[in-house]
Amino acid sequence: MTSVATEEIKRLKCEGAELWRPNEILKCASVFFAKELDRPTTR
């Protein structure tokens, strides 16, 4: 493999990791808010 290809793979792995983090945060937030909506309200 060439050094250019190696650098491209490294860059893409970093980019993938950066995209993974916000997705995980959004998944956790959606679970949290779904639980809040399912909770019965008392008035």
N, C-alpha and C positions, 0 to 999 in steps of 0.2 A: 504494500500500500504506500502511496506517496505521502509526503508530509502535508500536502494540501488536503488530501482526503482525510488524513488523521485530524487535522485542525477543524475541518468541516464537521466531522463526527463529534468532536469535543464541543463545538459551538452548538450543534443541534441538541446534544444531551443537556447542556445548560439551559437552552431555550425551552426544552420539554419540561425540565424541572420548574422553571419559572411559570409555566402555564399550568402545571399540576397543582401548585399551592393555592391559587385563587379558586380553582374548581373544588378543592377539598373544603375550603372555607365556606363557599356557597352551599355545598351539600350539607355541612353541619348547620348552617344558618337555616336552611329550608326545613331540616328535621326539627330544629328548635321551634320555629314559627308554626309548623304543622301541629306540634304538640300543644302549643298555646291555643291554637284555634279549636282543637278537639276538647280542651278542658271546659267543663260546664261553668257557666257564670252564675253567680249568686247575687241577686238584687233584692 
